[in-house]
Amino acid sequence: MTHFTKTPGWLDWHPAPSSPRFRVPPGSVDAHCHVFGPGDRFPYAPERKYTPCDASKEQLFALRDHLGFERNVIVQATCHGADNSALVDALQASNGRARGIATVKRSVSNEELQALHAAGVRGVRFNFVKRLVDFTPRDELMEIAGRVAGLGWHVVVYFEAVDLPELQDFFIDLPTPVVVDHMGRPDVSQPVDGPEFECFVRFMREHEKVWCKVSCPERLSASGPPALDGERSPYRDVAPFARRIVELFPDRVLWGTDWPHPNLKQHMPDDGLLVDFIPHIAPTAELQQKLLVDNPRRLYWAGD
């Protein structure tokens, strides 16, 4: 049995998330979450930048039910590299209630791509956050995107806000829809109508192929978690940014918990509170329906 020692300072996921006060619409999808290992069955990649706590498919599905969601989109974690075994195992155990985002290399065979598709994978993730992954040449990424486009997949991109100007031409050249993780990680201490976030808004406005996940306020917040006094309006400094995207682009937004919240070292969010963040960024029933049900169903379960 392989033993992995968790990266020092890493926080485990919340052991007892609260029950949300906000009830999500029937058919809601948690469109960004992960599984980690368990490491003794699905070993972590030798080239990983961190070693996480284990977070199994059974624990993910239990959280899904606790929070009131019906489906998941499981994103391949960087700690597993391009070995998608844990992801595929979770998809196959979901009874069609989960889709996946994989990580693949140029060497992936057509047969392997077809097997991933049959398991429920509908996209690949390109990570440009330098502290998480090593650099992959853009020609290799473009080749991968060209191959998965034929399967009807999309590309998920993860980057820091300051890097968008140098990356956006590459994103637009990709032959697939593009889904941006976590609003491109804006600096929420800056004005919501300031030049940095306006660059991202313009990027979405000018290119209808671009979607956005209005997720991870716990990573973006400068004010930190809510006080332990019954406060149910968490991460207020992030809400104006996410709400602006939801209201401007209601048909191209997604939301997810990011469970089990990789590589957090300051505080571990209560997933029930994250759900209670939703009505602060999608204040009407119509916007909530699009964000949580219609949009992810259209992107991940089209034709089903």
Phi and psi in degrees as GROMACS dihedral restraints (atoms count N, CA, C in turn):
[ dihedral_restraints ]
;  ai    aj    ak    al  type     phi  dphi    fc
    3     4     5     6     1   -82.0    20    10
    4     5     6     7     1   134.5    20    10
    6     7     8     9     1  -112.2    20    10
    7     8     9    10     1   132.0    20    10
    9    10    11    12     1  -117.9    20    10
   10    11    12    13     1   133.7    20    10
   12    13    14    15     1   -96.4    20    10
   13    14    15    16     1   122.2    20    10
   15    16    17    18     1   -59.4    20    10
   16    17    18    19     1   142.8    20    10
   18    19    20    21     1   -56.3    20    10
   19    20    21    22     1   131.2    20    10
   21    22    23    24     1   -56.8    20    10
   22    23    24    25     1   136.8    20    10
   24    25    26    27     1    89.6    20    10
   25    26    27    28     1   -13.7    20    10
   27    28    29    30     1   -65.4    20    10
   28    29    30    31     1   134.6    20    10
   30    31    32    33     1   -95.0    20    10
   31    32    33    34     1   135.7    20    10
   33    34    35    36     1   -72.8    20    10
   34    35    36    37     1   155.8    20    10
   36    37    38    39     1   -64.0    20    10
   37    38    39    40     1   157.3    20    10
   39    40    41    42     1   -58.9    20    10
   40    41    42    43     1   125.7    20    10
   42    43    44    45     1   -75.7    20    10
   43    44    45    46     1   -20.5    20    10
   45    46    47    48     1  -148.1    20    10
   46    47    48    49     1    69.8    20    10
   48    49    50    51     1   -60.1    20    10
   49    50    51    52     1   144.2    20    10
   51    52    53    54     1   -70.9    20    10
   52    53    54    55     1   163.8    20    10
   54    55    56    57     1   -81.4    20    10
   55    56    57    58     1   125.7    20    10
   57    58    59    60     1   -63.9    20    10
   58    59    60    61     1   146.6    20    10
   60    61    62    63     1   -78.8    20    10
   61    62    63    64     1   -31.9    20    10
   63    64    65    66     1   -79.7    20    10
   64    65    66    67     1   126.6    20    10
   66    67    68    69     1   -96.6    20    10
   67    68    69    70     1   118.1    20    10
   69    70    71    72     1   -70.9    20    10
   70    71    72    73     1   153.3    20    10
   72    73    74    75     1   -64.0    20    10
   73    74    75    76     1   153.4    20    10
   75    76    77    78     1   -55.4    20    10
   76    77    78    79     1   138.1    20    10
   78    79    80    81     1    85.8    20    10
   79    80    81    82     1    11.4    20    10
   81    82    83    84     1   -68.0    20    10
   82    83    84    85     1   149.6    20    10
   84    85    86    87     1  -120.6    20    10
   85    86    87    88     1   127.1    20    10
   87    88    89    90     1   -83.1    20    10
   88    89    90    91     1   101.8    20    10
   90    91    92    93     1   -93.2    20    10
   91    92    93    94     1    13.4    20    10
   93    94    95    96     1  -158.0    20    10
   94    95    96    97     1   104.8    20    10
   96    97    98    99     1  -154.5    20    10
   97    98    99   100     1   174.0    20    10
   99   100   101   102     1  -138.3    20    10
  100   101   102   103     1   163.9    20    10
  102   103   104   105     1  -123.7    20    10
  103   104   105   106     1   141.5    20    10
  105   106   107   108     1  -118.1    20    10
  106   107   108   109     1   112.1    20    10
  108   109   110   111     1    63.5    20    10
  109   110   111   112     1  -134.4    20    10
  111   112   113   114     1   -57.5    20    10
  112   113   114   115     1   143.1    20    10
  114   115   116   117     1   -60.7    20    10
  115   116   117   118     1   -27.4    20    10
  117   118   119   120     1   -74.7    20    10
  118   119   120   121     1   -15.7    20    10
  120   121   122   123     1  -107.6    20    10
  121   122   123   124     1   -38.4    20    10
  123   124   125   126     1  -124.8    20    10
  124   125   126   127     1    85.8    20    10
  126   127   128   129     1   -59.6    20    10
  127   128   129   130     1   147.6    20    10
  129   130   131   132     1   -75.3    20    10
  130   131   132   133     1   151.6    20    10
  132   133   134   135     1   -68.5    20    10
  133   134   135   136     1   139.4    20    10
  135   136   137   138     1   -58.4    20    10
  136   137   138   139     1   -30.8    20    10
  138   139   140   141     1   -89.3    20    10
  139   140   141   142     1     7.8    20    10
  141   142   143   144     1   -60.9    20    10
  142   143   144   145     1   153.2    20    10
  144   145   146   147     1   -92.6    20    10
  145   146   147   148     1   -11.9    20    10
  147   148   149   150     1  -152.3    20    10
  148   149   150   151     1   159.6    20    10
  150   151   152   153     1  -115.4    20    10
  151   152   153   154     1   119.2    20    10
  153   154   155   156     1   -88.5    20    10
  154   155   156   157     1   176.8    20    10
  156   157   158   159     1   -75.0    20    10
  157   158   159   160     1   153.7    20    10
  159   160   161   162     1   -66.7    20    10
  160   161   162   163     1   144.5    20    10
  162   163   164   165     1  -150.2    20    10
  163   164   165   166     1   100.7    20    10
  165   166   167   168     1   -85.6    20    10
  166   167   168   169     1   167.3    20    10
  168   169   170   171     1   -63.0    20    10
  169   170   171   172     1   -37.0    20    10
  171   172   173   174     1   -63.0    20    10
  172   173   174   175     1   -40.1    20    10
  174   175   176   177     1   -68.9    20    10
  175   176   177   178     1   -38.4    20    10
  177   178   179   180     1   -62.6    20    10
  178   179   180   181     1   -46.6    20    10
  180   181   182   183     1   -67.5    20    10
  181   182   183   184     1   -32.7    20    10
  183   184   185   186     1   -65.2    20    10
  184   185   186   187     1   -40.3    20    10
  186   187   188   189     1   -65.5    20    10
  187   188   189   190     1   -42.8    20    10
  189   190   191   192     1   -51.4    20    10
  190   191   192   193     1   -49.2    20    10
  192   193   194   195     1   -67.6    20    10
  193   194   195   196     1   -40.0    20    10
  195   196   197   198     1   -61.7    20    10
  196   197   198   199     1   -39.2    20    10
  198   199   200   201     1   -83.5    20    10
  199   200   201   202     1   -12.0    20    10
  201   202   203   204     1    97.2    20    10
  202   203   204   205     1    12.5    20    10
  204   205   206   207     1   -88.3    20    10
  205   206   207   208     1   159.8    20    10
  207   208   209   210     1  -107.8    20    10
  208   209   210   211     1   -24.1    20    10
  210   211   212   213     1  -141.7    20    10
  211   212   213   214     1   163.7    20    10
  213   214   215   216     1  -132.3    20    10
  214   215   216   217     1   151.8    20    10
  216   217   218   219     1  -116.1    20    10
  217   218   219   220     1   114.2    20    10
  219   220   221   222     1   -97.9    20    10
  220   221   222   223     1   124.6    20    10
  222   223   224   225     1  -101.8    20    10
  223   224   225   226     1   130.2    20    10
  225   226   227   228     1   -57.2    20    10
  226   227   228   229     1   128.1    20    10
  228   229   230   231     1   -82.8    20    10
  229   230   231   232     1   143.3    20    10
  231   232   233   234     1   -62.0    20    10
  232   233   234   235     1   -26.3    20    10
  234   235   236   237     1   -68.1    20    10
  235   236   237   238     1   -14.4    20    10
  237   238   239   240     1   -99.0    20    10
  238   239   240   241     1    -1.7    20    10
  240   241   242   243     1    59.2    20    10
  241   242   243   244     1  -136.5    20    10
  243   244   245   246     1   -98.7    20    10
  244   245   246   247     1    12.8    20    10
  246   247   248   249     1   -89.6    20    10
  247   248   249   250     1   102.2    20    10
  249   250   251   252     1   -90.4    20    10
  250   251   252   253     1    19.2    20    10
  252   253   254   255     1   -60.5    20    10
  253   254   255   256     1   -45.0    20    10
  255   256   257   258     1   -65.6    20    10
  256   257   258   259     1   -39.9    20    10
  258   259   260   261     1   -61.4    20    10
  259   260   261   262     1   -50.5    20    10
  261   262   263   264     1   -62.3    20    10
  262   263   264   265     1   -39.7    20    10
  264   265   266   267     1   -59.3    20    10
  265   266   267   268     1   -42.9    20    10
  267   268   269   270     1   -67.4    20    10
  268   269   270   271     1   -41.5    20    10
  270   271   272   273     1   -62.0    20    10
  271   272   273   274     1   -43.6    20    10
  273   274   275   276     1   -68.5    20    10
  274   275   276   277     1   -23.8    20    10
  276   277   278   279     1   -88.0    20    10
  277   278   279   280     1    -4.2    20    10
  279   280   281   282     1   -87.4    20    10
  280   281   282   283     1    -7.3    20    10
  282   283   284   285     1    57.1    20    10
  283   284   285   286     1    41.9    20    10
  285   286   287   288     1    80.8    20    10
  286   287   288   289     1     2.6    20    10
  288   289   290   291     1   -94.4    20    10
  289   290   291   292     1     8.7    20    10
  291   292   293   294     1  -137.4    20    10
  292   293   294   295     1   145.7    20    10
  294   295   296   297     1  -118.9    20    10
  295   296   297   298     1   167.7    20    10
  297   298   299   300     1  -133.5    20    10
  298   299   300   301     1   155.3    20    10
  300   301   302   303     1  -118.8    20    10
  301   302   303   304     1   119.1    20    10
  303   304   305   306     1  -100.2    20    10
  304   305   306   307     1   167.7    20    10
  306   307   308   309     1  -116.7    20    10
  307   308   309   310     1   126.1    20    10
  309   310   311   312     1  -131.6    20    10
  310   311   312   313     1   159.4    20    10
  312   313   314   315     1  -106.6    20    10
  313   314   315   316     1   167.2    20    10
  315   316   317   318     1   -55.2    20    10
  316   317   318   319     1   -31.0    20    10
  318   319   320   321     1   -75.9    20    10
  319   320   321   322     1    -5.3    20    10
  321   322   323   324     1   -59.9    20    10
  322   323   324   325     1   137.1    20    10
  324   325   326   327     1   -85.9    20    10
  325   326   327   328     1   161.8    20    10
  327   328   329   330     1   -62.1    20    10
  328   329   330   331     1   -35.3    20    10
  330   331   332   333     1   -65.1    20    10
  331   332   333   334     1   -39.4    20    10
  333   334   335   336     1   -66.7    20    10
  334   335   336   337     1   -39.4    20    10
  336   337   338   339     1   -64.4    20    10
  337   338   339   340     1   -41.6    20    10
  339   340   341   342     1   -63.5    20    10
  340   341   342   343     1   -38.0    20    10
  342   343   344   345     1   -66.6    20    10
  343   344   345   346     1   -39.4    20    10
  345   346   347   348     1   -62.7    20    10
  346   347   348   349     1   -42.0    20    10
  348   349   350   351     1   -62.4    20    10
  349   350   351   352     1   -43.9    20    10
  351   352   353   354     1   -62.3    20    10
  352   353   354   355     1   -30.6    20    10
  354   355   356   357     1   -76.0    20    10
  355   356   357   358     1   -19.1    20    10
  357   358   359   360     1   120.8    20    10
  358   359   360   361     1     6.9    20    10
  360   361   362   363     1   -73.0    20    10
  361   362   363   364     1   137.3    20    10
  363   364   365   366     1  -131.9    20    10
  364   365   366   367     1    11.5    20    10
  366   367   368   369     1  -172.1    20    10
  367   368   369   370     1   170.0    20    10
  369   370   371   372     1  -122.9    20    10
  370   371   372   373     1   154.0    20    10
  372   373   374   375     1  -112.3    20    10
  373   374   375   376     1   132.1    20    10
  375   376   377   378     1  -111.8    20    10
  376   377   378   379     1   120.3    20    10
  378   379   380   381     1  -106.4    20    10
  379   380   381   382     1   124.1    20    10
  381   382   383   384     1  -113.5    20    10
  382   383   384   385     1    13.3    20    10
  384   385   386   387     1   -86.4    20    10
  385   386   387   388     1   108.5    20    10
  387   388   389   390     1   -62.5    20    10
  388   389   390   391     1   -28.6    20    10
  390   391   392   393     1   -76.1    20    10
  391   392   393   394     1    -9.6    20    10
  393   394   395   396     1  -105.1    20    10
  394   395   396   397     1   -32.0    20    10
  396   397   398   399     1  -141.8    20    10
  397   398   399   400     1   160.0    20    10
  399   400   401   402     1   -81.1    20    10
  400   401   402   403     1   156.7    20    10
  402   403   404   405     1   -64.0    20    10
  403   404   405   406     1   133.4    20    10
  405   406   407   408     1  -113.2    20    10
  406   407   408   409     1   128.8    20    10
  408   409   410   411     1   -56.3    20    10
  409   410   411   412     1   141.6    20    10
  411   412   413   414     1   -66.0    20    10
  412   413   414   415     1   -29.6    20    10
  414   415   416   417     1   -66.1    20    10
  415   416   417   418     1   -33.2    20    10
  417   418   419   420     1   -67.9    20    10
  418   419   420   421     1   -43.4    20    10
  420   421   422   423     1   -63.0    20    10
  421   422   423   424     1   -41.3    20    10
  423   424   425   426     1   -64.1    20    10
  424   425   426   427     1   -38.4    20    10
  426   427   428   429     1   -63.9    20    10
  427   428   429   430     1   -43.3    20    10
  429   430   431   432     1   -62.1    20    10
  430   431   432   433     1   -44.7    20    10
  432   433   434   435     1   -60.6    20    10
  433   434   435   436     1   -40.0    20    10
  435   436   437   438     1   -63.2    20    10
  436   437   438   439     1   -36.5    20    10
  438   439   440   441     1   -72.6    20    10
  439   440   441   442     1   -40.4    20    10
  441   442   443   444     1   -79.0    20    10
  442   443   444   445     1   -19.1    20    10
  444   445   446   447     1   -59.2    20    10
  445   446   447   448     1   -35.1    20    10
  447   448   449   450     1   -66.9    20    10
  448   449   450   451     1   -17.9    20    10
  450   451   452   453     1   -90.3    20    10
  451   452   453   454     1    -3.2    20    10
  453   454   455   456     1    81.3    20    10
  454   455   456   457     1    16.3    20    10
  456   457   458   459     1   -80.9    20    10
  457   458   459   460     1   171.8    20    10
  459   460   461   462     1  -124.6    20    10
  460   461   462   463     1   174.3    20    10
  462   463   464   465     1  -113.7    20    10
  463   464   465   466     1   128.3    20    10
  465   466   467   468     1   -97.1    20    10
  466   467   468   469     1   132.2    20    10
  468   469   470   471     1  -121.1    20    10
  469   470   471   472     1   139.8    20    10
  471   472   473   474     1  -127.2    20    10
  472   473   474   475     1   123.4    20    10
  474   475   476   477     1  -154.7    20    10
  475   476   477   478     1   168.3    20    10
  477   478   479   480     1   -91.3    20    10
  478   479   480   481     1   146.6    20    10
  480   481   482   483     1   -55.2    20    10
  481   482   483   484     1   -39.1    20    10
  483   484   485   486     1   -66.7    20    10
  484   485   486   487     1   -17.2    20    10
  486   487   488   489     1   -93.1    20    10
  487   488   489   490     1    -6.1    20    10
  489   490   491   492     1   -58.2    20    10
  490   491   492   493     1   -44.9    20    10
  492   493   494   495     1   -54.9    20    10
  493   494   495   496     1   -35.5    20    10
  495   496   497   498     1   -85.7    20    10
  496   497   498   499     1   -12.0    20    10
  498   499   500   501     1  -104.4    20    10
  499   500   501   502     1   -20.9    20    10
  501   502   503   504     1   -65.5    20    10
  502   503   504   505     1   -34.1    20    10
  504   505   506   507     1   -64.2    20    10
  505   506   507   508     1   -39.8    20    10
  507   508   509   510     1   -62.9    20    10
  508   509   510   511     1   -43.8    20    10
  510   511   512   513     1   -59.4    20    10
  511   512   513   514     1   -43.5    20    10
  513   514   515   516     1   -68.9    20    10
  514   515   516   517     1   -29.4    20    10
  516   517   518   519     1   -74.7    20    10
  517   518   519   520     1   -15.5    20    10
  519   520   521   522     1   -62.8    20    10
  520   521   522   523     1   138.5    20    10
  522   523   524   525     1   -85.0    20    10
  523   524   525   526     1    30.1    20    10
  525   526   527   528     1  -140.2    20    10
  526   527   528   529     1   164.6    20    10
  528   529   530   531     1   -58.6    20    10
  529   530   531   532     1   153.7    20    10
  531   532   533   534     1  -123.9    20    10
  532   533   534   535     1   126.9    20    10
  534   535   536   537     1  -113.1    20    10
  535   536   537   538     1   122.2    20    10
  537   538   539   540     1   -92.5    20    10
  538   539   540   541     1   125.9    20    10
  540   541   542   543     1   -74.2    20    10
  541   542   543   544     1   133.7    20    10
  543   544   545   546     1    55.5    20    10
  544   545   546   547     1    40.5    20    10
  546   547   548   549     1    59.3    20    10
  547   548   549   550     1    21.1    20    10
  549   550   551   552     1    69.8    20    10
  550   551   552   553     1    23.4    20    10
  552   553   554   555     1    49.4    20    10
  553   554   555   556     1    64.9    20    10
  555   556   557   558     1   -70.4    20    10
  556   557   558   559     1   155.0    20    10
  558   559   560   561     1   -83.8    20    10
  559   560   561   562     1   102.8    20    10
  561   562   563   564     1   -78.5    20    10
  562   563   564   565     1    -1.1    20    10
  564   565   566   567     1   -80.3    20    10
  565   566   567   568     1   -11.7    20    10
  567   568   569   570     1   -88.6    20    10
  568   569   570   571     1   160.7    20    10
  570   571   572   573     1   -63.1    20    10
  571   572   573   574     1   144.7    20    10
  573   574   575   576     1   -65.7    20    10
  574   575   576   577     1   -24.1    20    10
  576   577   578   579     1  -104.2    20    10
  577   578   579   580     1    17.8    20    10
  579   580   581   582     1   -77.4    20    10
  580   581   582   583     1   172.5    20    10
  582   583   584   585     1   -63.1    20    10
  583   584   585   586     1   -34.7    20    10
  585   586   587   588     1   -67.6    20    10
  586   587   588   589     1   -49.8    20    10
  588   589   590   591     1   -72.5    20    10
  589   590   591   592     1   -30.8    20    10
  591   592   593   594     1   -62.7    20    10
  592   593   594   595     1   -31.5    20    10
  594   595   596   597     1   -61.4    20    10
  595   596   597   598     1   -42.1    20    10
  597   598   599   600     1   -70.0    20    10
  598   599   600   601     1   -42.2    20    10
  600   601   602   603     1   -60.1    20    10
  601   602   603   604     1   -43.0    20    10
  603   604   605   606     1   -63.9    20    10
  604   605   606   607     1   -39.3    20    10
  606   607   608   609     1   -57.0    20    10
  607   608   609   610     1   -45.6    20    10
  609   610   611   612     1   -71.6    20    10
  610   611   612   613     1   -38.3    20    10
  612   613   614   615     1   -64.6    20    10
  613   614   615   616     1   -38.3    20    10
  615   616   617   618     1   -84.8    20    10
  616   617   618   619     1   -13.0    20    10
  618   619   620   621     1  -135.6    20    10
  619   620   621   622     1   103.0    20    10
  621   622   623   624     1   -71.8    20    10
  622   623   624   625     1    -9.0    20    10
  624   625   626   627     1   -77.3    20    10
  625   626   627   628     1    -9.7    20    10
  627   628   629   630     1   -93.1    20    10
  628   629   630   631     1   126.9    20    10
  630   631   632   633     1  -110.5    20    10
  631   632   633   634     1   168.5    20    10
  633   634   635   636     1  -144.0    20    10
  634   635   636   637     1   135.4    20    10
  636   637   638   639     1   -92.9    20    10
  637   638   639   640     1   117.2    20    10
  639   640   641   642     1   -90.9    20    10
  640   641   642   643     1    65.0    20    10
  642   643   644   645     1  -125.2    20    10
  643   644   645   646     1   173.3    20    10
  645   646   647   648     1    65.4    20    10
  646   647   648   649     1    48.1    20    10
  648   649   650   651     1   -61.4    20    10
  649   650   651   652     1   -27.7    20    10
  651   652   653   654     1   -66.4    20    10
  652   653   654   655     1   -24.0    20    10
  654   655   656   657     1   -85.1    20    10
  655   656   657   658     1   -27.1    20    10
  657   658   659   660     1   -96.9    20    10
  658   659   660   661     1   -22.8    20    10
  660   661   662   663     1   -66.0    20    10
  661   662   663   664     1   133.9    20    10
  663   664   665   666     1   -88.9    20    10
  664   665   666   667     1   -23.0    20    10
  666   667   668   669     1   -88.1    20    10
  667   668   669   670     1   -14.4    20    10
  669   670   671   672     1    87.1    20    10
  670   671   672   673     1  -169.8    20    10
  672   673   674   675     1   -72.1    20    10
  673   674   675   676     1   164.2    20    10
  675   676   677   678     1   -66.3    20    10
  676   677   678   679     1   155.9    20    10
  678   679   680   681     1   -65.7    20    10
  679   680   681   682     1   153.7    20    10
  681   682   683   684     1   -85.2    20    10
  682   683   684   685     1    59.6    20    10
  684   685   686   687     1  -134.1    20    10
  685   686   687   688     1    27.3    20    10
  687   688   689   690     1    86.8    20    10
  688   689   690   691     1     4.2    20    10
  690   691   692   693     1   -61.0    20    10
  691   692   693   694     1   127.2    20    10
  693   694   695   696     1  -119.1    20    10
  694   695   696   697     1    24.4    20    10
  696   697   698   699     1  -121.3    20    10
  697   698   699   700     1    70.3    20    10
  699   700   701   702     1   -75.3    20    10
  700   701   702   703     1   155.6    20    10
  702   703   704   705     1    54.4    20    10
  703   704   705   706     1    51.1    20    10
  705   706   707   708     1   -64.1    20    10
  706   707   708   709     1   -25.8    20    10
  708   709   710   711     1   -73.1    20    10
  709   710   711   712     1   -20.2    20    10
  711   712   713   714     1   -87.5    20    10
  712   713   714   715     1   -29.1    20    10
  714   715   716   717     1   -54.6    20    10
  715   716   717   718     1   -43.0    20    10
  717   718   719   720     1   -61.7    20    10
  718   719   720   721     1   -32.7    20    10
  720   721   722   723     1   -69.2    20    10
  721   722   723   724     1   -49.2    20    10
  723   724   725   726     1   -66.1    20    10
  724   725   726   727     1   -40.9    20    10
  726   727   728   729     1   -64.0    20    10
  727   728   729   730     1   -37.0    20    10
  729   730   731   732     1   -61.7    20    10
  730   731   732   733     1   -42.8    20    10
  732   733   734   735     1   -66.8    20    10
  733   734   735   736     1   -43.3    20    10
  735   736   737   738     1   -60.9    20    10
  736   737   738   739     1   -42.8    20    10
  738   739   740   741     1   -75.9    20    10
  739   740   741   742     1   -30.9    20    10
  741   742   743   744     1   -79.4    20    10
  742   743   744   745     1   -34.7    20    10
  744   745   746   747     1  -131.6    20    10
  745   746   747   748     1    59.9    20    10
  747   748   749   750     1   -63.1    20    10
  748   749   750   751     1   -21.4    20    10
  750   751   752   753     1   -96.2    20    10
  751   752   753   754     1     5.1    20    10
  753   754   755   756     1  -134.4    20    10
  754   755   756   757     1    34.4    20    10
  756   757   758   759     1  -123.3    20    10
  757   758   759   760     1   149.2    20    10
  759   760   761   762     1  -135.0    20    10
  760   761   762   763     1   163.0    20    10
  762   763   764   765     1  -139.0    20    10
  763   764   765   766     1   146.2    20    10
  765   766   767   768     1  -153.9    20    10
  766   767   768   769     1   160.6    20    10
  768   769   770   771     1   -76.1    20    10
  769   770   771   772     1   -30.7    20    10
  771   772   773   774     1    68.9    20    10
  772   773   774   775     1    17.1    20    10
  774   775   776   777     1   -58.3    20    10
  775   776   777   778     1   142.2    20    10
  777   778   779   780     1   -90.5    20    10
  778   779   780   781     1    32.7    20    10
  780   781   782   783     1    62.1    20    10
  781   782   783   784     1    69.7    20    10
  783   784   785   786     1   -58.4    20    10
  784   785   786   787     1   138.2    20    10
  786   787   788   789     1    62.9    20    10
  787   788   789   790     1    29.3    20    10
  789   790   791   792     1   -86.9    20    10
  790   791   792   793     1   136.9    20    10
  792   793   794   795     1  -129.5    20    10
  793   794   795   796     1    -3.3    20    10
  795   796   797   798     1   -98.9    20    10
  796   797   798   799     1   -54.2    20    10
  798   799   800   801     1  -152.1    20    10
  799   800   801   802     1   152.5    20    10
  801   802   803   804     1  -103.8    20    10
  802   803   804   805     1   121.6    20    10
  804   805   806   807     1   -72.4    20    10
  805   806   807   808     1   152.1    20    10
  807   808   809   810     1   -82.7    20    10
  808   809   810   811     1   117.1    20    10
  810   811   812   813     1   -64.0    20    10
  811   812   813   814     1   -27.7    20    10
  813   814   815   816     1   -63.7    20    10
  814   815   816   817     1   -38.4    20    10
  816   817   818   819     1   -67.7    20    10
  817   818   819   820     1   -34.4    20    10
  819   820   821   822     1   -62.5    20    10
  820   821   822   823     1   -38.4    20    10
  822   823   824   825     1   -65.5    20    10
  823   824   825   826     1   -37.1    20    10
  825   826   827   828     1   -70.7    20    10
  826   827   828   829     1    -9.8    20    10
  828   829   830   831     1   -73.1    20    10
  829   830   831   832     1   -25.6    20    10
  831   832   833   834     1   -58.4    20    10
  832   833   834   835     1   -48.6    20    10
  834   835   836   837     1   -66.6    20    10
  835   836   837   838     1   -14.2    20    10
  837   838   839   840     1   -79.9    20    10
  838   839   840   841     1   -17.3    20    10
  840   841   842   843     1  -113.4    20    10
  841   842   843   844     1   -19.3    20    10
  843   844   845   846     1  -131.2    20    10
  844   845   846   847     1    82.4    20    10
  846   847   848   849     1   -76.9    20    10
  847   848   849   850     1   -10.8    20    10
  849   850   851   852     1  -113.7    20    10
  850   851   852   853     1   157.9    20    10
  852   853   854   855     1   -61.1    20    10
  853   854   855   856     1   -35.3    20    10
  855   856   857   858     1   -65.0    20    10
  856   857   858   859     1   -44.7    20    10
  858   859   860   861     1   -66.8    20    10
  859   860   861   862     1   -38.0    20    10
  861   862   863   864     1   -64.4    20    10
  862   863   864   865     1   -40.4    20    10
  864   865   866   867     1   -62.7    20    10
  865   866   867   868     1   -43.0    20    10
  867   868   869   870     1   -67.1    20    10
  868   869   870   871     1   -46.7    20    10
  870   871   872   873     1   -62.9    20    10
  871   872   873   874     1   -43.3    20    10
  873   874   875   876     1  -100.3    20    10
  874   875   876   877     1   -22.2    20    10
  876   877   878   879     1  -122.4    20    10
  877   878   879   880     1   -63.9    20    10
  879   880   881   882     1   -65.0    20    10
  880   881   882   883     1   -47.9    20    10
  882   883   884   885     1   -65.3    20    10
  883   884   885   886     1   -51.1    20    10
  885   886   887   888     1   -65.0    20    10
  886   887   888   889     1   -32.9    20    10
  888   889   890   891     1   -64.3    20    10
  889   890   891   892     1   -42.1    20    10
  891   892   893   894     1   -65.4    20    10
  892   893   894   895     1   -36.8    20    10
  894   895   896   897     1   -81.6    20    10
  895   896   897   898     1   -36.0    20    10
  897   898   899   900     1  -110.8    20    10
  898   899   900   901     1   -23.7    20    10
  900   901   902   903     1  -123.3    20    10
  901   902   903   904     1    27.9    20    10
  903   904   905   906     1   -58.5    20    10
  904   905   906   907     1   131.2    20    10
  906   907   908   909     1    86.6    20    10
  907   908   909   910     1    -7.4    20    10
